[in-house]
Amino acid sequence: MSAAPFAFSMRVYWEDTDAGGVVYYANYLKFYERARTEWLRARGIEQLALKEQIDLVFAIRSLSVEYLAPAKLDDALRVSVELIERKPVQFSLRQAVIHETSGATLSRADVHAVALKASTFKPRRIPTELLQRLYNA
């Protein structure tokens, strides 16, 4: 749906790894979350402002992760975000963690987010202008 995936660069820190120096599997979810937050920021969408100004939050409805190869301590990574579907109340993304040096894909995720009214946590429509900003960067 979008022209090119958004990319967020990061490095693996000690706190991200297990005793063997390999990224603990659950920490990939944090990597994906950071990249999604920066993807929104790149589109001029600040999540706190959405909550405070228009009573809207995004919540992850479902997420499927595939682990292909390990990331290790001090690795430079690129976490991509690609919008694959947008609807009035939800959108879907494809994400990947890529090793900067080798270009190898280490993990992939399909993410489905839903818009909620922040005050009630009930589904709500995403304003048209916001839907357009999700697509355009």
DSSP file (Angstrom, degrees, kcal/mol; ACC not computed):
  #  RESIDUE AA STRUCTURE BP1 BP2  ACC     N-H-->O    O-->H-N    N-H-->O    O-->H-N    TCO  KAPPA ALPHA  PHI   PSI    X-CA   Y-CA   Z-CA
    1    1 A M              0   0    0      0, 0.0     2,-0.2     0, 0.0    83,-0.2   0.000 360.0 360.0 360.0 -43.6    0.0    0.0    0.0
    2    2 A S        -     0   0    0     81,-1.1   134,-0.1     1,-0.1   133,-0.0  -0.599 360.0-121.5 -93.3 158.0    2.8    2.5    0.8
    3    3 A A  S    S-     0   0    0      1,-0.2    -1,-0.1    -2,-0.2    79,-0.0   0.922  89.4  -1.1 -64.5 -47.5    5.6    3.3   -1.5
    4    4 A A  S    S-     0   0    0     -3,-0.0    -1,-0.2     0, 0.0     2,-0.0  -0.998  80.7-102.2-145.8 144.2    8.5    2.3    0.7
    5    5 A P        -     0   0    0      0, 0.0    77,-0.2     0, 0.0     2,-0.2  -0.352  36.4-117.2 -65.1 146.3    8.7    0.9    4.2
    6    6 A F  E     -A   81   0A   0     75,-2.9    75,-2.1    -2,-0.0     2,-0.4  -0.563  31.0-151.3 -74.8 146.6    9.7    3.2    7.0
    7    7 A A  E     -A   80   0A   0     73,-0.2     2,-0.5    -2,-0.2    73,-0.2  -0.989  13.5-169.5-129.7 135.2   13.0    2.3    8.7
    8    8 A F  E     -A   79   0A   0     71,-2.1    71,-3.2    -2,-0.4     2,-0.3  -0.987  16.4-146.1-121.2 122.5   14.1    2.9   12.3
    9    9 A S  E     +A   78   0A   0     -2,-0.5     2,-0.3    69,-0.2    69,-0.2  -0.690  28.4 154.8 -92.6 142.8   17.8    2.2   13.1
   10   10 A M  E     -A   77   0A   0     67,-2.4    67,-3.4    -2,-0.3     2,-0.3  -0.958  32.5-126.5-155.0 168.8   18.8    0.9   16.6
   11   11 A R  E     -A   76   0A   0     -2,-0.3     2,-0.5    65,-0.2    65,-0.2  -0.926  27.9-112.3-122.6 149.3   21.6   -1.0   18.3
   12   12 A V        -     0   0    0     63,-2.3    62,-2.0    -2,-0.3     2,-0.2  -0.704  37.0-162.1 -81.7 124.7   21.3   -4.1   20.5
   13   13 A Y    >   -     0   0    0     -2,-0.5     3,-1.9    60,-0.2     4,-0.5  -0.618  34.0-102.9-103.2 164.9   22.2   -3.3   24.1
   14   14 A W  G >  S+     0   0    0      1,-0.3     3,-1.9    -2,-0.2     7,-0.1   0.890 120.5  59.8 -50.9 -44.1   23.1   -5.6   27.0
   15   15 A E  G 3  S+     0   0    0      1,-0.3    -1,-0.3     8,-0.0    -3,-0.0   0.675  99.1  58.9 -63.0 -17.3   19.7   -5.2   28.5
   16   16 A D  G <  S+     0   0    0     -3,-1.9     8,-2.2     7,-0.1    -1,-0.3   0.592  98.8  74.9 -84.9 -11.8   18.1   -6.6   25.3
   17   17 A T  B <  S-F   23   0B   0     -3,-1.9     6,-0.3    -4,-0.5     2,-0.1  -0.545  71.0-128.5-107.8 164.7   20.0   -9.9   25.5
   18   18 A D    >   -     0   0    0      4,-2.6     3,-2.1    -2,-0.2    -1,-0.1  -0.252  54.9 -75.9 -91.3-171.4   19.9  -13.1   27.5
   19   19 A A  T 3  S+     0   0    0      1,-0.3    -2,-0.0     2,-0.1    -1,-0.0   0.723 131.8  57.5 -62.5 -21.4   22.9  -14.6   29.3
   20   20 A G  T 3  S-     0   0    0      2,-0.2    -1,-0.3    52,-0.0     3,-0.1   0.402 117.7-108.7 -90.4   2.7   24.3  -15.8   25.9
   21   21 A G  S <  S+     0   0    0     -3,-2.1    52,-2.2     1,-0.3     2,-0.4   0.655  79.6 127.4  80.5  14.3   24.4  -12.4   24.4
   22   22 A V  B    S-G   72   0C   0     50,-0.2    -4,-2.6     1,-0.0    -1,-0.3  -0.846  71.7 -97.6-105.3 141.2   21.4  -13.1   22.1
   23   23 A V  B     -F   17   0B   0     48,-3.0    -6,-0.3    -2,-0.4    48,-0.2  -0.376  41.2-117.9 -59.7 126.0   18.4  -10.9   21.9
   24   24 A Y    >>  -     0   0    0     -8,-2.2     3,-1.9    -2,-0.1     4,-0.5  -0.468  24.1-121.1 -65.4 134.4   15.6  -12.4   24.1
   25   25 A Y  T >4 S+     0   0    0      1,-0.3     3,-1.2     2,-0.2     4,-0.4   0.808 108.5  56.2 -53.9 -38.9   12.7  -13.2   21.9
   26   26 A A  T >> S+     0   0    0      1,-0.3     3,-1.0     2,-0.2     4,-0.7   0.751  94.3  69.2 -67.9 -22.6   10.2  -11.0   23.8
   27   27 A N  H <> S+     0   0    0     -3,-1.9     4,-2.0     1,-0.3    -1,-0.3   0.718  82.5  71.9 -70.9 -19.1   12.4   -7.9   23.2
   28   28 A Y  H <X S+     0   0    0     -3,-1.2     4,-2.6    -4,-0.5    -1,-0.3   0.858  91.6  59.5 -60.3 -33.1   11.6   -8.0   19.5
   29   29 A L  H <> S+     0   0    0     -3,-1.0     4,-2.3    -4,-0.4    -1,-0.2   0.886 104.4  49.4 -62.3 -38.0    8.1   -6.8   20.5
   30   30 A K  H  X S+     0   0    0     -4,-0.7     4,-2.6    -3,-0.2    -1,-0.2   0.904 109.6  51.3 -65.4 -41.5    9.8   -3.7   22.1
   31   31 A F  H  X S+     0   0    0     -4,-2.0     4,-2.1     1,-0.2    -2,-0.2   0.928 111.3  47.5 -60.8 -44.9   11.8   -3.1   18.9
   32   32 A Y  H  X S+     0   0    0     -4,-2.6     4,-2.4     1,-0.2    -2,-0.2   0.903 111.4  51.0 -62.8 -41.9    8.6   -3.3   16.8
   33   33 A E  H  X S+     0   0    0     -4,-2.3     4,-2.4     2,-0.2    -2,-0.2   0.919 109.1  50.3 -63.2 -44.5    6.8   -0.9   19.1
   34   34 A R  H  X S+     0   0    0     -4,-2.6     4,-2.3     1,-0.2    -1,-0.2   0.926 111.7  48.1 -59.6 -44.8    9.6    1.6   19.0
   35   35 A A  H  X S+     0   0    0     -4,-2.1     4,-2.3     1,-0.2    -1,-0.2   0.898 110.6  51.0 -64.9 -40.2    9.6    1.5   15.2
   36   36 A R  H  X S+     0   0    0     -4,-2.4     4,-2.3     2,-0.2    -1,-0.2   0.905 109.8  50.9 -63.1 -40.4    5.8    1.9   15.0
   37   37 A T  H  X S+     0   0    0     -4,-2.4     4,-2.3     1,-0.2    -2,-0.2   0.919 112.7  45.2 -62.8 -43.4    6.0    4.9   17.3
   38   38 A E  H  X S+     0   0    0     -4,-2.3     4,-2.4     2,-0.2    -1,-0.2   0.838 109.2  56.6 -70.0 -32.5    8.7    6.5   15.2
   39   39 A W  H  X S+     0   0    0     -4,-2.3     4,-0.6     2,-0.2    -2,-0.2   0.922 109.5  46.0 -61.4 -45.1    6.7    5.7   12.0
   40   40 A L  H ><>S+     0   0    0     -4,-2.3     5,-2.5     1,-0.2     3,-1.2   0.929 111.5  51.6 -63.3 -45.1    3.7    7.6   13.5
   41   41 A R  H ><5S+     0   0    0     -4,-2.3     3,-2.2     1,-0.3    -2,-0.2   0.885 102.8  58.9 -59.2 -39.4    6.0   10.5   14.5
   42   42 A A  H 3<5S+     0   0    0     -4,-2.4    -1,-0.3     1,-0.3    -2,-0.2   0.719 106.4  50.0 -62.9 -19.6    7.4   10.6   10.9
   43   43 A R  T <<5S-     0   0    0     -3,-1.2    -1,-0.3    -4,-0.6    -2,-0.2   0.229 125.0-104.2-100.9  10.5    3.8   11.2    9.8
   44   44 A G  T < 5S+     0   0    0     -3,-2.2     2,-0.7     1,-0.2    -3,-0.2   0.737  78.1 136.5  75.8  22.8    3.3   14.0   12.4
   45   45 A I      < -     0   0    0     -5,-2.5     2,-0.6    -6,-0.1    -1,-0.2  -0.908  33.3-171.2-110.5 111.8    1.2   11.8   14.7
   46   46 A E     >  -     0   0    0     -2,-0.7     4,-2.1     1,-0.1     5,-0.2  -0.902  15.0-149.9-101.6 122.5    2.0   12.1   18.4
   47   47 A Q  H  > S+     0   0    0     -2,-0.6     4,-2.0     1,-0.2     5,-0.1   0.862  94.9  51.4 -64.8 -38.1    0.2    9.4   20.4
   48   48 A L  H  > S+     0   0    0      1,-0.2     4,-2.7     2,-0.2    -1,-0.2   0.908 109.9  50.8 -64.8 -40.5   -0.1   11.5   23.6
   49   49 A A  H  >>S+     0   0    0      2,-0.2     4,-3.1     1,-0.2     5,-0.5   0.895 107.5  53.7 -63.5 -40.1   -1.6   14.4   21.6
   50   50 A L  H  X5S+     0   0    0     -4,-2.1     4,-1.8     1,-0.2     6,-1.7   0.930 112.2  45.1 -58.7 -44.5   -4.1   12.0   20.1
   51   51 A K  H  X5S+     0   0    0     -4,-2.0     4,-0.9     4,-0.3    -2,-0.2   0.942 120.7  37.6 -65.1 -48.0   -5.2   10.8   23.5
   52   52 A E  H  <5S+     0   0    0     -4,-2.7    -2,-0.2    -5,-0.1    -1,-0.2   0.835 125.4  35.1 -76.5 -33.0   -5.4   14.2   25.0
   53   53 A Q  H  <5S+     0   0    0     -4,-3.1    -3,-0.2    -5,-0.2    -2,-0.2   0.834 135.1  14.1 -95.3 -35.6   -6.8   16.2   22.1
   54   54 A I  H  <<S-     0   0    0     -4,-1.8    -3,-0.2    -5,-0.5    -2,-0.1   0.278  94.9-116.7-128.3  13.3   -9.2   13.8   20.3
   55   55 A D     <  +     0   0    0     -4,-0.9    63,-1.9    -5,-0.3     2,-0.4   0.878  69.3 135.0  58.7  41.8   -9.6   11.0   22.9
   56   56 A L  E     +B  117   0A   0     -6,-1.7     2,-0.3    61,-0.3    61,-0.2  -0.975  27.4 171.9-127.2 136.1   -8.0    8.4   20.5
   57   57 A V  E     -B  116   0A   0     59,-2.3    59,-3.0    -2,-0.4     2,-0.4  -0.963  26.2-131.4-132.9 154.8   -5.5    5.7   21.2
   58   58 A F  E     -B  115   0A   0     -2,-0.3     2,-0.4    57,-0.2    57,-0.2  -0.902  24.5-172.5-103.4 135.9   -4.2    2.8   19.0
   59   59 A A  E     -B  114   0A   0     55,-2.5    55,-2.8    -2,-0.4     2,-0.6  -0.960  29.0-113.9-126.2 146.2   -4.1   -0.7   20.5
   60   60 A I  E     -B  113   0A   0     -2,-0.4    53,-0.3    53,-0.2     3,-0.1  -0.702  28.8-177.8 -80.3 119.7   -2.5   -3.8   19.1
   61   61 A R  E     -     0   0A   0     51,-3.0     2,-0.3    -2,-0.6    52,-0.2   0.849  67.9  -7.8 -85.2 -40.0   -5.3   -6.2   18.4
   62   62 A S  E     -B  112   0A   0     50,-1.5    50,-2.8     2,-0.0    -1,-0.3  -0.989  58.4-171.1-156.4 156.0   -3.1   -9.1   17.1
   63   63 A L  E     -B  111   0A   0     -2,-0.3     2,-0.5    48,-0.2    48,-0.2  -0.975   4.7-165.4-152.0 132.4    0.5   -9.7   16.3
   64   64 A S  E     -B  110   0A   0     46,-2.4    46,-2.2    -2,-0.3     2,-0.4  -0.987  13.4-167.7-123.0 124.5    2.2  -12.6   14.6
   65   65 A V  E     -B  109   0A   0     -2,-0.5     2,-0.4    44,-0.2    44,-0.2  -0.912   9.7-165.4-118.5 138.9    6.0  -12.9   14.9
   66   66 A E  E     -B  108   0A   0     42,-3.1    42,-2.3    -2,-0.4     2,-0.5  -0.989  10.7-152.5-120.1 128.2    8.4  -15.2   13.0
   67   67 A Y  E     +B  107   0A   0     -2,-0.4    40,-0.2    40,-0.2    39,-0.1  -0.898  22.6 165.1-103.9 123.0   12.0  -15.5   14.3
   68   68 A L        -     0   0    0     38,-3.1    39,-0.2    -2,-0.5    -1,-0.1   0.773  63.4  -5.2-109.2 -36.2   14.5  -16.4   11.5
   69   69 A A  S    S-     0   0    0     37,-1.8    -1,-0.4    35,-0.1     2,-0.2  -0.977  78.6 -93.9-158.2 154.9   17.9  -15.7   13.0
   70   70 A P        -     0   0    0      0, 0.0     2,-0.4     0, 0.0   -46,-0.1  -0.467  22.2-145.8 -80.1 144.7   19.3  -14.3   16.2
   71   71 A A        -     0   0    0    -48,-0.2   -48,-3.0    -2,-0.2     2,-0.3  -0.829  26.4-156.2 -96.4 147.2   20.3  -10.7   16.8
   72   72 A K  B >   -G   22   0C   0     -2,-0.4     3,-2.4   -50,-0.2   -60,-0.3  -0.787  29.3 -63.4-126.5 165.8   23.3  -10.3   19.2
   73   73 A L  T 3  S+     0   0    0    -52,-2.2   -60,-0.2    -2,-0.3    -1,-0.1  -0.175 119.6   9.6 -48.4 131.6   24.8   -7.8   21.5
   74   74 A D  T 3  S+     0   0    0    -62,-2.0    -1,-0.3     1,-0.3   -61,-0.1   0.361  89.0 146.7  75.5  -0.8   26.0   -4.7   19.7
   75   75 A D    <   -     0   0    0     -3,-2.4   -63,-2.3   -64,-0.1     2,-0.5  -0.392  48.3-130.4 -62.4 140.7   24.4   -5.6   16.4
   76   76 A A  E     -A   11   0A   0    -65,-0.2    24,-2.7    -2,-0.1    25,-0.4  -0.842  33.8-171.6 -90.3 127.8   23.1   -2.6   14.4
   77   77 A L  E     -AC  10  99A   0    -67,-3.4   -67,-2.4    -2,-0.5     2,-0.4  -0.841  22.9-151.6-122.6 156.2   19.6   -3.2   13.3
   78   78 A R  E     -AC   9  98A   0     20,-2.5    20,-3.0    -2,-0.3     2,-0.6  -0.999  12.7-159.8-124.4 125.3   17.0   -1.6   11.1
   79   79 A V  E     -AC   8  97A   0    -71,-3.2   -71,-2.1    -2,-0.4     2,-0.2  -0.928  12.9-156.3-109.9 118.6   13.3   -2.1   12.0
   80   80 A S  E     -AC   7  96A   0     16,-2.6    16,-1.1    -2,-0.6     2,-0.4  -0.607  10.3-164.7 -97.6 154.9   11.0   -1.6    9.1
   81   81 A V  E     +AC   6  95A   0    -75,-2.1   -75,-2.9    -2,-0.2     2,-0.4  -0.989   9.0 179.1-136.5 124.5    7.3   -0.6    9.2
   82   82 A E  E     - C   0  94A   0     12,-2.0    12,-2.6    -2,-0.4     2,-0.4  -0.985  25.2-134.6-131.4 123.5    5.1   -1.0    6.1
   83   83 A L  E     + C   0  93A   0     -2,-0.4   -81,-1.1    10,-0.2    10,-0.2  -0.622  29.2 169.0 -73.2 124.2    1.4   -0.1    6.0
   84   84 A I  E     +     0   0A   0      8,-2.7     2,-0.3    -2,-0.4     9,-0.2   0.606  63.3   9.4-113.1 -17.4   -0.4   -2.9    4.2
   85   85 A E  E     - C   0  92A   0      7,-1.5     7,-3.0     2,-0.0     2,-0.4  -0.944  55.4-171.0-161.2 140.3   -4.1   -2.1    4.9
   86   86 A R  E     + C   0  91A   0     -2,-0.3     5,-0.2     5,-0.2    45,-0.0  -1.000  10.5 171.8-135.6 136.6   -6.1    0.7    6.4
   87   87 A K        -     0   0    0      3,-3.4    39,-0.1    -2,-0.4    -2,-0.0  -0.792  50.9 -89.4-131.4 172.4   -9.7    0.7    7.3
   88   88 A P  S    S+     0   0    0      0, 0.0    38,-4.1     0, 0.0     3,-0.1   0.785 124.4  20.1 -58.7 -28.4  -11.9    3.2    9.1
   89   89 A V  S    S+     0   0    0     36,-0.3    26,-3.1     1,-0.1     2,-0.3   0.534 128.3  23.9-117.7 -11.7  -11.3    1.7   12.5
   90   90 A Q  E     - D   0 114A   0     24,-0.2    -3,-3.4    36,-0.1     2,-0.3  -0.943  53.1-158.1-150.1 166.9   -8.1   -0.3   12.1
   91   91 A F  E     -CD  86 113A   0     22,-2.2    22,-2.9    -2,-0.3     2,-0.4  -0.985  12.5-139.6-147.7 157.5   -4.9   -0.7   10.1
   92   92 A S  E     -CD  85 112A   0     -7,-3.0    -8,-2.7    -2,-0.3    -7,-1.5  -0.935  16.5-170.0-122.3 142.7   -2.4   -3.5    9.4
   93   93 A L  E     -CD  83 111A   0     18,-3.0    18,-2.7    -2,-0.4     2,-0.5  -0.916  16.5-146.6-128.3 152.6    1.4   -3.3    9.2
   94   94 A R  E     -CD  82 110A   0    -12,-2.6   -12,-2.0    -2,-0.3     2,-0.3  -0.991  26.8-177.0-115.6 129.3    4.2   -5.6    8.2
   95   95 A Q  E     -CD  81 109A   0     14,-3.1    14,-2.6    -2,-0.5     2,-0.3  -0.873   8.5-175.2-125.6 158.0    7.4   -5.2   10.1
   96   96 A A  E     -CD  80 108A   0    -16,-1.1   -16,-2.6    -2,-0.3     2,-0.5  -0.994  22.1-139.4-149.7 149.4   10.8   -6.7   10.0
   97   97 A V  E     -CD  79 107A   0     10,-2.4     9,-3.2    -2,-0.3    10,-1.3  -0.966  29.6-171.4-107.6 121.6   14.1   -6.6   11.9
   98   98 A I  E     -CD  78 105A   0    -20,-3.0   -20,-2.5    -2,-0.5     2,-0.5  -0.939  26.5-121.6-120.5 134.5   17.0   -6.5    9.5
   99   99 A H  E  >  -C   77   0A   0      5,-2.9     4,-2.4    -2,-0.4   -22,-0.2  -0.636  22.0-145.7 -73.3 121.9   20.7   -6.8   10.4
  100  100 A E  T  4 S+     0   0    0    -24,-2.7    -1,-0.2    -2,-0.5   -23,-0.1   0.875  91.8  42.4 -59.7 -42.0   22.4   -3.6    9.1
  101  101 A T  T  4 S+     0   0    0    -25,-0.4    -1,-0.2     1,-0.2   -24,-0.1   0.951 126.9  26.8 -74.6 -50.1   25.7   -5.2    8.1
  102  102 A S  T  4 S-     0   0    0      2,-0.1    -2,-0.2     1,-0.0    -1,-0.2   0.725  92.2-133.2 -87.4 -21.8   24.5   -8.4    6.4
  103  103 A G     <  +     0   0    0     -4,-2.4     2,-0.2     1,-0.3    -3,-0.1   0.509  53.4 150.9  79.7   3.6   21.1   -7.3    5.3
  104  104 A A        -     0   0    0     -5,-0.2    -5,-2.9    -6,-0.1     2,-0.6  -0.457  50.0-124.4 -72.4 138.7   19.6  -10.5    6.7
  105  105 A T  E     + D   0  98A   0     -7,-0.2    -7,-0.2    -2,-0.2     3,-0.1  -0.749  29.3 179.5 -81.2 121.3   16.0  -10.5    7.9
  106  106 A L  E     +     0   0A   0     -9,-3.2   -38,-3.1    -2,-0.6   -37,-1.8   0.753  63.7   2.9 -95.0 -28.8   16.1  -11.7   11.5
  107  107 A S  E     -BD  67  97A   0    -10,-1.3   -10,-2.4   -40,-0.2     2,-0.3  -0.989  58.0-159.5-156.7 151.1   12.4  -11.5   12.4
  108  108 A R  E     -BD  66  96A   0    -42,-2.3   -42,-3.1    -2,-0.3     2,-0.3  -0.972  10.3-173.0-133.0 149.9    9.1  -10.6   10.7
  109  109 A A  E     -BD  65  95A   0    -14,-2.6   -14,-3.1    -2,-0.3     2,-0.5  -0.999  18.7-152.0-144.2 142.3    5.8   -9.5   12.2
  110  110 A D  E     -BD  64  94A   0    -46,-2.2   -46,-2.4    -2,-0.3     2,-0.4  -0.972  26.3-168.5-108.4 126.3    2.3   -8.9   11.0
  111  111 A V  E     -BD  63  93A   0    -18,-2.7   -18,-3.0    -2,-0.5     2,-0.5  -0.949  14.3-165.2-124.7 133.5    0.6   -6.4   13.2
  112  112 A H  E     -BD  62  92A   0    -50,-2.8   -51,-3.0    -2,-0.4   -50,-1.5  -0.973  13.3-172.3-120.5 118.6   -3.1   -5.4   13.4
  113  113 A A  E     -BD  60  91A   0    -22,-2.9   -22,-2.2    -2,-0.5     2,-0.4  -0.823   5.6-158.8-111.9 149.4   -3.9   -2.2   15.3
  114  114 A V  E     -BD  59  90A   0    -55,-2.8   -55,-2.5    -2,-0.3     2,-0.4  -0.946  18.5-123.2-126.0 146.5   -7.3   -0.8   16.2
  115  115 A A  E     -B   58   0A   0    -26,-3.1     9,-1.8    -2,-0.4     2,-0.3  -0.750  33.0-174.0 -88.5 134.9   -8.4    2.7   17.1
  116  116 A L  E     -BE  57 123A   0    -59,-3.0   -59,-2.3    -2,-0.4     2,-0.6  -0.941  34.5-110.3-128.0 149.4  -10.1    3.1   20.5
  117  117 A K  E >>> -BE  56 122A   0      5,-3.1     4,-3.3    -2,-0.3     3,-1.2  -0.720  33.4-142.4 -72.3 119.8  -11.8    5.9   22.3
  118  118 A A  T 345S+     0   0    0    -63,-1.9    -1,-0.2    -2,-0.6   -62,-0.1   0.819  95.0  53.1 -59.5 -34.3   -9.3    6.6   25.0
  119  119 A S  T 345S+     0   0    0    -64,-0.3    -1,-0.3     1,-0.2   -63,-0.1   0.713 127.8  17.0 -77.1 -20.4  -11.9    7.3   27.7
  120  120 A T  T <45S-     0   0    0     -3,-1.2    -2,-0.2     2,-0.2    -1,-0.2   0.543  89.4-129.5-125.9 -14.5  -13.9    4.0   27.1
  121  121 A F  T  <5 +     0   0    0     -4,-3.3    -3,-0.1     1,-0.3   -65,-0.0   0.793  62.1 139.0  59.3  31.2  -11.6    1.7   25.2
  122  122 A K  E   < -E  117   0A   0     -5,-0.5    -5,-3.1     1,-0.1    -1,-0.3  -0.804  63.1 -93.7 -98.8 145.8  -14.4    1.1   22.7
  123  123 A P  E     +E  116   0A   0      0, 0.0     2,-0.3     0, 0.0    -7,-0.3  -0.238  50.1 177.3 -57.2 145.7  -13.6    1.0   19.0
  124  124 A R        -     0   0    0     -9,-1.8    -9,-0.3   -35,-0.2     2,-0.1  -0.980  33.0 -91.6-147.3 158.1  -13.9    4.3   17.1
  125  125 A R        -     0   0    0     -2,-0.3   -36,-0.3     1,-0.1    -9,-0.0  -0.395  36.5-121.6 -69.3 144.8  -13.4    5.5   13.6
  126  126 A I        -     0   0    0    -38,-4.1     5,-0.1   -39,-0.1    -1,-0.1  -0.780  38.7-105.8 -83.1 126.7  -10.0    7.0   12.7
  127  127 A P    >>  -     0   0    0      0, 0.0     4,-2.4     0, 0.0     3,-0.5  -0.225  26.8-118.8 -54.1 143.1  -10.6   10.6   11.5
  128  128 A T  H 3> S+     0   0    0      1,-0.3     4,-2.2     2,-0.2     5,-0.2   0.874 113.7  52.8 -53.3 -44.3  -10.2   10.9    7.7
  129  129 A E  H 3> S+     0   0    0      1,-0.2     4,-1.6     2,-0.2    -1,-0.3   0.875 110.7  48.1 -62.0 -36.8   -7.3   13.4    8.0
  130  130 A L  H <> S+     0   0    0     -3,-0.5     4,-1.8     2,-0.2    -2,-0.2   0.889 108.3  53.9 -70.7 -40.5   -5.5   10.9   10.3
  131  131 A L  H  X S+     0   0    0     -4,-2.4     4,-1.1     1,-0.2    -2,-0.2   0.904 108.5  50.6 -58.8 -41.5   -6.1    8.0    7.9
  132  132 A Q  H  X S+     0   0    0     -4,-2.2     4,-2.2     1,-0.2     3,-0.3   0.890 108.2  52.0 -64.9 -39.1   -4.5   10.0    5.1
  133  133 A R  H  < S+     0   0    0     -4,-1.6    -1,-0.2     1,-0.2    -2,-0.2   0.811 101.5  60.9 -69.2 -29.1   -1.5   10.8    7.3
  134  134 A L  H  < S+     0   0    0     -4,-1.8    -1,-0.2     1,-0.2    -2,-0.2   0.876 112.5  38.9 -61.3 -35.6   -1.0    7.1    8.0
  135  135 A Y  H  < S+     0   0    0     -4,-1.1     2,-0.3    -3,-0.3    -2,-0.2   0.863 112.1  61.5 -82.6 -38.4   -0.6    6.5    4.3
  136  136 A N     <        0   0    0     -4,-2.2  -134,-0.0    -5,-0.1    -1,-0.0  -0.695 360.0 360.0 -98.1 141.2    1.5    9.6    3.4
  137  137 A A              0   0    0     -2,-0.3    -1,-0.1   -93,-0.0    -4,-0.1   0.336 360.0 360.0-127.0 360.0    4.9   10.5    4.8
